[in-house]
Amino acid sequence: MSNYVFLGPPGAGKGTMGAMLCTAYGNIHVSTGDILRAELKAGSALGNQAKQCMEGGGLVSDDLVAALVRKRLSQTDIAASGFLLDGFPRTVPQAEVLATMLAEIGLSLDGVVLIEVAEDLLVKRLVGRRLCPTCGAIYNIFFAPPTHADRCDTCDVALTARKDDNLETVRNRLAVYWEQTAPLIGHYEAQRLLARVNGSGEKNANFSALQATLHL
């Protein structure tokens, strides 16, 4: 049972590789993005607080995200299986909150994985992303387009794009990452917790590189 944090800019593949790792090794994938999107869909008070920040490419408050993460990491399945934390921490102060939180819960962090991808590729991954609103399938108009333009291969319904996947917002999200999240690289390097993985390839090749880096 191991506990990991994944770092990397938007579009680096944190969600994809995280899901693959959890399927292979049983860790619980804790994605703050998924949690927040669920709150948005439910139209909850939390979702309404987060909506403006997420659609503009900014960050929700540390207190709000930390409360969500603490609740999830305190559940019994985490202690039994280990976690993969995706989307938190995003700033050095959040990393300090996480360290305190884990100590209070009785957990420890075994490694921090930095997924590295060139910025021009990140932009194409995000701007080109299309989603099926029915089955949840994910396409990319540059790398994995549907058979018929803008329609799901399985459901034959029109594909959609997230509001935060337009070019202007993508550029803003990347700028926020480099300003606020990238300092975590040095923070975790100083603690000898950081491992770097090239995420520019095909997903199975990227996952093999991840396994080798983590000695799995």
Sequence and secondary structure as in RCSB ss.txt:
>XXXX:A:sequence
MSNYVFLGPPGAGKGTMGAMLCTAYGNIHVSTGDILRAELKAGSALGNQAKQCMEGGGLVSDDLVAALVRKRLSQ
TDIAASGFLLDGFPRTVPQAEVLATMLAEIGLSLDGVVLIEVAEDLLVKRLVGRRLCPTCGAIYNIFFAPPTHAD
RCDTCDVALTARKDDNLETVRNRLAVYWEQTAPLIGHYEAQRLLARVNGSGEKNANFSALQATLHL
>XXXX:A:secstr
   EEEE  TTSSHHHHHHHHHHHH  EEEEHHHHHHHHHHHT HHHHHHHHHHHTT    HHHHHHHHHHHHTS
HHHHHH EEEES   SHHHHHHHHHHHHHHT    EEEEEE  HHHHHHHHHTEEE TTT  EEETTTB  SSTT
B TTT  B B  GGGSHHHHHHHHHHIIIIITHHHHHHHHTT EEEEE SS HHHHHHHHHHHHT 
